[in-house]
Amino acid sequence: MSAEQHGIQLLPVITLLAAAVITAPLSKRLGFGTVLGYLIGGIAIGPFGLRVFAEAGDILQVAELGVVLFLFLIGLEMQPARLWGMRRQIFGLGLAQVLACTLLLTGVGVVTGFPLVLSFVAGAGFVLTSTAIVMQLLEERGEMTTPPGQQMVSVLLLEDLMIVPLLALVTFLGPIGDHHPASGGIDWRHIGIALACIAALIVAGRYLLNPLFGMLASSRAREVMTAAALLVVLGAAYLMELGGLSMAMGAFAAGVLLSGSSYRHQLEVDIEPFRGVLLGLFFLAVGMSLDLAVVAANWRSILFYVVAYMLAKALAIYVIARLLRSPRRQAVDRAVYMAQGGEFAFVLYAAAAGVGIINAEQNAILTAIIILSMAATPAILLVVKAIRRRQAGAQADDPRKPDGLTGAALVIGFGRVGQIATQFLMARGFGISIIDTDVEMIDVARDLGFEVYYGDGTRLDILRAAGVEQARVVLVCVDEAEDGTQITALLKAEFPELPVVARAVDRVHSLALIRAGADVQVRETFESAVVMGEAALDRLGVAASEIADINLLVRKRDEKRLGLQLASGITAGRSLFFTGNADSADRP
């Protein structure tokens, strides 16, 4: 084979990689996230852009494995007990959101003059949020494991499950369409095959997977373990597809079944590189699928329905979230994250076209609406972020500044440390006054029922307005070390008898707080490390009384070292460290 032939074969691969390498980082650098970059890159090189690829379907079929692998990795994090604990969110929040969105989106179609069946199919497809986009956005923002993130994951899981009954419903609705004759009733054979595939997957996961990976691990062939991991994921996906179910759900189920395996972390490491590459390829293929000719011919209608569907879906999500007592900010975030349509809509619309509910042009228009909504989501998130920044600037002059507060304790800073520390005071019934300069944190705290006021603790007038003269103790819990030191120094200069308990971010900050006059300075790193050390000794079988003695000794030596550092500088007191070669007389 000639070099020219090699070049022709490699050009599409090189183009795909170049599109990903150029557009994704550039989009993320501009603040739009990688997803929008991939979509734009796909449009640029697709059949309606530079035409490097004449057909996106084949690439999309392969790239869907990225979503499959993504859901497998999510399943690995969802142990059965944890998944069972999320059942109310999945079947409560998830079902309520799906039903509300379906009703509202169907209503949009009916109101704008389309038949009920067509309106239902179009709306139901848009209800199925893009799992790939939401998961990617949550992961990029570090929100996957947060409670709001877990609620979104729960809804996505239910939506993935809903594709099965929706496809069955489309089949039954087919005879109602204009182009399809009446057909038979329930296909019990198909249902039986689906149940058999699910049972086979559960049995294999319960009795075969762990012995398989144990045998492969003993061979010490890393590449075989990687191949086995891919075999399990793709095999589970294929088994579910044979049963007429979602490949993604099969991969998720396999992940859940392996979540308690001792090989879970190795599987994550082996799958992650493939997941990242294929997921990026998926978004590129979705971009290629956008038929720009259809968009150009019907741009007014498409634009209208993108806006109408996204607004209607966002409204339904927000209302359901608020009715189920989610804070306002979380409800807005969920509505923005999940307002777009998703990749499963392509499957649903194709099925609807197959039974004559929609024609080819309607299928192309609905597909374009879904893709544009997916592309719009990262941009909308950026707009929401900008609006919140602007609100933060305006809220700096919020009339709800501290004025005449009289709590027994004044808490300055209500981040992760302040929130935990105040729990002790509230549990004992003490009144608390709280001030902070983080407007977003104030919004979240107010949504959760806390009275947090905007106030800069480095200003004496703000401290007086916050009730420092009536307080019996002040907790300085701000994030910035320099601010914490300045606030402590101001408090001890103006109110020398008032006890000040200050958060220290590290050892250097502890020394600064001591010099500033703090009555108690608590190093967050030291205290957490002490707990870790005690836990390690406990797991090693050391008696509780001996652990307590070691704890006391370590604290005394640390306190002594702090004293030496105050007198002689940060490098003093090194001899007080326990080391592997030390032979200290005061060792327990």
C-alpha positions in Angstrom: 0.0 0.0 0.0 1.4 3.4 -1.0 2.2 6.3 1.3 -0.6 8.3 -0.5 -3.1 5.7 0.5 -1.9 5.8 4.1 -2.3 9.6 4.0 -5.8 9.3 2.7 -6.8 6.8 5.4 -5.1 8.7 8.2 -6.5 12.1 7.2 -10.0 11.7 8.8 -8.4 10.4 12.1 -5.9 13.3 12.1 -8.8 15.8 11.4 -10.9 14.4 14.3 -8.0 14.7 16.7 -7.1 18.2 15.5 -10.7 19.3 15.9 -10.8 18.0 19.5 -7.3 19.3 20.4 -8.1 22.8 19.0 -11.7 23.5 19.9 -12.2 21.8 23.3 -9.3 23.6 25.1 -10.1 26.9 23.4 -13.7 26.7 24.4 -12.8 25.8 28.0 -10.3 28.7 28.1 -13.1 31.1 27.0 -15.3 29.7 29.9 -17.8 27.7 27.8 -16.6 24.3 28.8 -15.3 21.5 26.6 -18.7 20.2 25.4 -19.5 23.3 23.3 -16.0 23.2 21.8 -16.5 19.6 20.7 -19.9 20.4 19.2 -18.5 23.3 17.3 -15.6 21.2 16.1 -18.0 18.6 14.8 -20.0 21.1 12.9 -16.8 22.5 11.3 -15.5 19.2 10.0 -18.9 17.5 9.3 -20.9 17.1 6.1 -22.3 20.6 6.5 -19.0 22.3 7.3 -15.6 21.5 5.7 -17.0 18.1 4.6 -14.1 16.1 5.8 -16.7 13.5 6.8 -19.7 12.8 4.5 -21.6 10.8 7.0 -21.7 11.2 10.8 -23.8 8.2 11.6 -21.0 5.6 11.6 -18.8 7.8 13.8 -21.8 8.5 16.2 -22.4 4.7 16.5 -18.8 4.1 17.6 -18.7 7.3 19.7 -21.8 6.2 21.7 -19.4 3.8 23.5 -18.1 6.9 25.3 -21.5 7.4 27.0 -21.5 3.7 27.7 -18.1 3.8 29.4 -19.1 6.9 31.3 -22.1 5.3 32.8 -20.0 2.2 33.7 -17.7 4.5 35.7 -20.6 6.1 37.4 -22.0 2.7 38.2 -18.7 1.8 39.9 -19.3 4.7 42.3 -22.9 3.6 43.0 -22.7 0.7 45.4 -26.1 -1.1 45.7 -26.7 0.1 49.2 -26.0 3.7 48.1 -28.2 3.3 45.1 -31.0 1.9 47.3 -30.5 5.0 49.5 -31.2 7.2 46.5 -34.4 5.4 45.6 -36.6 8.3 46.7 -34.7 10.7 44.6 -34.7 8.4 41.6 -38.4 7.4 41.7 -39.7 10.4 43.6 -37.8 13.5 42.3 -37.0 11.8 39.0 -40.5 10.6 38.2 -42.1 13.9 39.3 -39.7 15.9 37.0 -40.2 13.6 34.0 -44.0 13.7 34.2 -44.1 17.5 34.7 -41.7 18.1 31.8 -43.6 15.7 29.5 -46.9 17.4 30.2 -45.5 20.9 29.7 -43.5 20.1 26.6 -46.5 18.2 25.0 -48.6 21.3 25.8 -46.1 23.5 23.8 -46.7 21.4 20.7 -50.4 21.3 21.1 -50.7 25.0 21.7 -48.6 25.7 18.6 -51.0 23.7 16.4 -49.5 20.2 16.1 -51.4 16.9 16.7 -51.4 15.4 20.2 -49.4 12.3 19.3 -46.7 14.3 17.4 -46.5 16.8 20.2 -46.1 14.1 22.8 -43.3 12.3 20.9 -41.4 15.6 20.3 -41.8 16.6 23.9 -41.0 13.2 25.3 -37.7 13.2 23.3 -36.8 16.6 24.7 -37.5 15.4 28.3 -34.6 12.9 28.0 -31.7 15.1 29.2 -28.2 14.6 27.7 -26.5 12.3 30.3 -23.2 12.9 28.6 -23.4 16.7 28.8 -24.7 17.0 32.3 -22.2 14.5 33.7 -19.3 16.2 31.9 -20.4 19.6 33.2 -20.8 18.3 36.7 -17.3 16.6 36.5 -15.6 19.7 35.2 -17.1 21.8 38.0 -16.3 19.2 40.7 -20.1 18.9 41.6 -20.5 15.2 40.8 -20.4 14.0 44.5 -22.3 17.0 46.0 -25.9 16.5 47.1 -27.2 18.7 44.2 -25.1 16.8 41.8 -26.3 13.4 43.1 -29.9 14.6 42.7 -29.2 15.4 39.1 -27.6 12.0 38.6 -30.7 10.4 40.1 -33.0 12.1 37.6 -30.7 11.1 34.8 -30.8 7.5 35.8 -34.6 7.5 35.8 -34.6 9.2 32.4 -32.3 6.5 31.0 -34.7 3.9 32.3 -37.7 5.8 30.7 -36.3 5.2 27.2 -37.6 1.6 27.4 -41.3 2.4 28.1 -41.2 5.4 25.8 -40.0 3.2 22.9 -42.7 0.7 23.6 -45.3 3.5 23.8 -44.1 4.9 20.4 -44.7 1.5 18.9 -48.3 1.4 20.2 -48.9 5.0 19.1 -47.7 4.2 15.6 -51.2 3.1 14.4 -52.5 6.5 15.5 -50.2 8.2 13.1 -51.3 8.9 9.5 -48.9 6.6 7.7 -49.0 3.3 9.5 -51.6 0.5 9.6 -52.8 -1.0 12.8 -50.6 -3.7 14.4 -50.8 -6.3 17.1 -50.8 -6.2 20.9 -48.1 -6.7 23.6 -45.1 -8.7 22.5 -44.6 -11.0 25.5 -41.7 -12.8 23.8 -39.8 -9.5 23.6 -40.5 -8.8 27.3 -39.4 -12.3 28.2 -36.1 -11.8 26.4 -35.5 -8.4 28.2 -36.1 -10.0 31.6 -33.8 -12.9 30.7 -31.0 -10.6 29.7 -31.4 -8.6 33.0 -31.3 -11.9 35.0 -28.2 -13.1 33.1 -26.4 -9.8 33.8 -27.2 -10.0 37.5 -26.1 -13.7 37.8 -22.8 -13.0 35.9 -22.1 -9.9 38.0 -22.8 -11.8 41.3 -21.0 -15.1 40.6 -18.5 -14.7 37.7 -16.9 -11.2 37.5 -14.9 -11.3 40.8 -13.5 -14.8 40.1 -12.7 -13.7 36.5 -10.7 -10.6 37.6 -9.0 -12.6 40.4 -7.7 -15.1 37.9 -6.6 -12.4 35.5 -4.9 -10.4 38.3 -2.8 -13.5 39.2 -1.5 -13.6 35.7 0.1 -10.1 36.2 -0.7 -9.1 32.6 -1.8 -5.5 32.7 -3.0 -5.4 29.1 -5.2 -8.5 29.7 -6.9 -6.7 32.7 -7.6 -3.7 30.5 -9.1 -6.0 27.8 -11.2 -7.7 30.4 -12.5 -4.4 31.7 -13.6 -3.4 28.2 -15.1 -6.9 27.6 -17.2 -6.6 30.7 -18.5 -3.1 29.8 -19.2 -3.8 26.2 -20.6 -7.3 26.9 -23.1 -5.9 29.4 -24.1 -3.2 27.0 -24.6 -5.6 24.2 -26.6 -8.0 26.4 -29.0 -5.1 27.3 -29.2 -4.2 23.7 -30.2 -7.7 22.8 -33.0 -7.4 25.3 -34.2 -4.2 23.7 -32.9 -2.1 26.5 -30.4 0.8 26.7 -26.7 0.0 26.2 -25.9 2.7 28.7 -28.1 1.1 31.3 -26.4 -2.2 30.8 -23.0 -0.6 31.4 -24.4 1.2 34.4 -25.7 -2.1 35.8 -22.3 -3.8 35.3 -20.6 -0.9 37.1 -23.0 -1.2 40.0 -22.5 -5.0 40.2 -18.7 -4.4 40.3 -18.8 -1.5 42.7 -18.1 -3.7 45.7 -15.3 -5.5 43.9 -11.7 -5.3 45.2 -10.7 -4.6 41.6 -13.0 -1.5 41.3 -10.1 1.0 41.4 -8.1 -0.9 38.8 -11.1 -1.0 36.5 -11.5 2.8 36.8 -7.9 3.3 35.9 -8.2 1.0 32.9 -11.4 2.4 31.5 -10.9 6.2 32.1 -8.6 6.9 29.1 -11.0 5.2 26.6 -14.0 7.0 28.2 -12.4 10.4 27.8 -11.5 9.9 24.1 -14.7 8.3 23.1 -16.9 10.8 24.9 -15.1 13.6 23.1 -15.6 11.7 19.9 -19.3 11.4 20.7 -19.8 15.2 21.0 -17.9 15.7 17.8 -20.2 13.3 16.0 -23.3 15.0 17.5 -22.0 18.3 16.0 -21.5 16.6 12.6 -25.1 15.3 12.7 -26.5 18.9 12.7 -28.0 19.3 9.2 -27.3 23.0 8.5 -29.4 22.9 5.3 -32.5 22.0 7.4 -31.6 24.6 10.0 -31.2 27.3 7.3 -34.6 26.4 5.7 -36.5 26.2 9.0 -34.4 28.5 11.2 -37.3 30.5 12.6 -39.2 27.4 13.6 -36.2 25.7 15.1 -35.1 28.7 17.0 -38.6 29.2 18.4 -38.8 25.6 19.6 -35.3 25.5 21.1 -36.2 28.6 23.2 -39.8 27.4 24.0 -38.7 23.8 24.9 -35.8 24.9 27.0 -37.9 27.5 28.9 -40.8 25.1 29.4 -38.5 22.3 30.6 -36.5 24.7 32.9 -39.7 26.0 34.4 -41.0 22.5 35.2 -37.7 21.4 36.7 -37.5 24.6 38.8 -41.1 24.3 40.1 -40.7 20.6 41.0 -37.4 21.3 42.7 -38.9 24.1 44.8 -42.0 22.0 45.6 -39.7 19.3 46.9 -37.9 21.9 49.1 -34.7 22.4 47.2 -33.0 25.7 47.9 -33.7 28.4 45.2 -30.1 28.4 44.0 -30.0 24.6 43.6 -33.3 24.7 41.8 -32.0 27.3 39.3 -28.8 25.3 38.8 -30.7 22.1 38.1 -33.1 23.8 35.7 -30.1 25.3 33.7 -28.1 22.1 33.7 -31.0 19.9 32.6 -33.0 22.2 30.2 -31.5 20.7 27.1 -32.6 17.6 25.2 -30.3 14.5 25.0 -28.8 11.8 22.9 -31.6 9.3 23.6 -34.0 11.6 21.8 -32.3 10.6 18.5 -33.2 7.0 19.2 -36.8 7.9 20.1 -37.3 10.1 17.0 -35.8 7.4 14.8 -38.3 4.9 16.2 -41.2 7.4 15.7 -40.1 7.9 12.1 -40.0 4.2 11.6 -43.6 3.7 12.6 -44.8 6.8 10.7 -45.5 9.2 13.5 -43.1 11.7 12.1 -41.7 12.1 8.6 -38.0 12.5 7.5 -38.1 16.3 7.5 -39.7 16.5 11.0 -37.1 14.0 12.3 -34.3 16.3 11.0 -35.9 19.4 12.5 -36.4 17.7 15.9 -32.8 16.4 15.8 -31.6 20.0 15.0 -33.6 21.3 18.0 -32.0 18.8 20.3 -28.5 19.4 19.1 -28.8 23.2 19.3 -30.2 22.9 22.9 -27.2 20.7 23.8 -24.8 23.3 22.3 -26.6 26.2 24.1 -26.4 24.7 27.6 -22.7 25.5 28.3 -23.2 29.1 27.0 -26.3 29.5 29.2 -24.3 28.4 32.2 -21.8 31.0 31.4 -24.5 33.7 31.2 -25.9 32.6 34.6 -22.5 32.7 36.1 -22.0 36.3 34.8 -25.4 37.4 36.1 -24.5 36.0 39.5 -21.3 37.9 39.5 -23.2 41.1 38.7 -25.7 40.4 41.4 -22.7 39.8 43.8 -21.5 43.3 43.0 -24.9 44.8 43.6 -25.4 42.8 46.7 -22.3 44.3 48.3 -24.6 47.2 49.0 -27.4 44.9 50.2 -29.6 46.7 52.8 -29.4 43.5 54.9 -26.1 44.5 56.5 -25.6 43.7 60.2 -27.3 46.2 62.4 -27.9 45.8 66.1 -27.2 42.0 66.3 -27.0 40.6 69.8 -25.8 37.0 69.5 -23.8 35.4 72.3 -21.3 34.4 69.6 -20.2 36.4 66.6 -19.1 34.2 63.7 -17.0 35.9 60.9 -17.0 33.7 57.8 -19.6 31.1 57.1 -17.7 28.7 54.8 -17.0 25.0 55.5 -15.3 25.7 58.8 -17.8 28.3 60.1 -20.8 26.1 59.2 -19.5 23.2 61.3 -18.3 25.2 64.2 -21.7 27.0 64.6 -23.4 23.6 64.9 -21.9 23.2 68.4 -23.2 26.6 69.5 -26.7 26.1 68.0 -27.0 22.6 69.5 -26.5 24.2 73.0 -29.1 27.0 72.2 -26.7 30.0 72.1 -27.7 32.9 69.9 -25.4 33.5 66.9 -24.6 36.5 64.7 -23.0 35.6 61.4 -21.3 37.9 58.8 -19.6 37.1 55.6 -18.4 38.8 52.4 -19.1 35.9 50.0 -22.4 36.8 48.4 -22.9 33.4 46.8 -22.4 31.7 50.2 -24.8 34.2 51.8 -27.5 33.2 49.2 -26.9 29.5 49.9 -27.0 30.0 53.6 -30.2 32.0 53.5 -31.8 29.3 51.3 -30.9 26.8 54.0 -32.5 29.0 56.7 -29.5 30.7 58.2 -29.5 34.5 58.9 -26.2 35.5 57.4 -25.5 39.2 56.8 -23.1 40.9 54.5 -20.2 42.4 56.4 -16.4 42.9 56.3 -14.9 41.7 59.6 -11.8 43.9 59.0 -13.9 47.0 59.6 -14.5 48.1 63.2 -17.9 49.8 62.3 -19.1 46.5 60.8 -18.0 44.6 63.9 -19.9 47.0 66.2 -23.0 46.7 64.0 -22.7 42.9 64.1 -23.0 43.0 67.9 -19.3 42.4 68.9 -19.8 44.5 72.1 -22.6 42.2 73.2 -20.9 39.0 72.1 -19.2 36.7 74.6 -17.0 35.0 72.1 -15.9 35.6 68.5 -15.1 32.8 66.0 -12.9 34.0 63.1 -13.5 31.4 60.3 -12.6 33.3 57.1 -10.7 31.5 54.3 -7.9 34.1 53.7 -5.1 33.8 56.3 -4.2 37.5 56.0 -7.8 38.6 56.7 -8.0 36.2 59.7 -4.9 37.7 61.2 -6.1 41.3 60.5 -9.5 40.6 62.1 -8.0 39.0 65.1 -5.5 41.9 65.7 -8.4 44.4 65.4 -10.6 42.5 67.8 -7.8 42.2 70.5 -6.8 45.8 70.1 -10.4 47.2 70.5 -11.8 44.5 72.8 -8.9 42.9 74.7 -11.1 41.0 77.1 -13.2 39.4 74.4 -12.2 35.7 73.7 -11.2 35.1 70.1 -11.2 31.6 68.6 -9.5 31.8 65.2 -9.2 29.3 62.3 -5.6 28.8 61.1 -5.0 27.5 57.6 -1.4 26.3 58.4 1.4 26.5 60.9 2.7 29.9 59.7 -0.8 31.3 60.1 -1.0 29.9 63.6 2.1 31.8 64.6 0.7 35.0 63.1 -2.6 34.5 65.0 -0.8 33.9 68.3 1.2 37.1 67.8 -2.1 38.9 67.0 -3.5 37.9 70.3 -5.9 35.0 69.5 -7.0 33.2 72.6 -7.3 29.9 70.7 -6.0 29.2 67.2 -7.0 25.9 65.6 -5.0 24.6 62.7 -7.4 22.8 60.4 -4.6 20.7 58.9 -3.2 19.7 62.4 -6.6 18.7 63.8 -7.6 16.6 60.8 -4.1 15.0 60.7 -4.4 14.1 64.4 -7.7 12.3 63.7 -6.1 10.4 60.8 -3.2 9.4 63.0 -5.5 8.1 65.7 -7.5 6.2 63.2 -4.4 4.6 61.7 -3.2 3.5 65.1 -6.6 2.1 65.9 -6.6 0.0 62.7 -3.1 -1.3 63.7 -4.5 -2.6 66.9 -3.1 -0.1 69.4 -5.1 0.2 72.6 -7.3 3.2 73.1 -5.5 4.3 76.2 -2.1 4.2 74.4 -3.6 6.2 71.5 -4.8 8.9 74.0 -1.3 9.0 75.5 0.3 9.4 72.1 -2.2 12.1 71.2 -1.3 14.0 74.3 2.4 13.6 73.7 2.2 14.8 70.0 0.2 17.8 71.1 2.6 18.8 73.8 5.6 18.5 71.5 3.8 20.5 68.8 2.9 23.2 71.4 6.5 23.3 72.5 7.7 23.6 68.9 5.3 26.5 68.3 6.8 28.2 71.4 10.3 27.8 70.0 9.2 29.0 66.6 7.7 32.1 68.1 11.0 32.9 69.7 13.5 31.8 67.1 11.7 31.5 63.7 9.8 28.9 61.7 12.8 26.6 61.3 13.2 26.1 65.1 12.1 22.9 67.0 13.0 20.3 64.3 14.4 18.0 67.0 10.9 17.6 68.4 9.7 15.6 65.3 9.4 11.9 65.7 11.4 10.2 63.0 12.1 6.6 62.1 15.7 6.8 63.5 14.9 9.0 66.6 15.4 7.5 70.0 13.5 9.9 72.2 13.3 9.4 76.0 9.7 10.7 76.0 8.5 8.2 73.4 5.5 6.3 74.9 
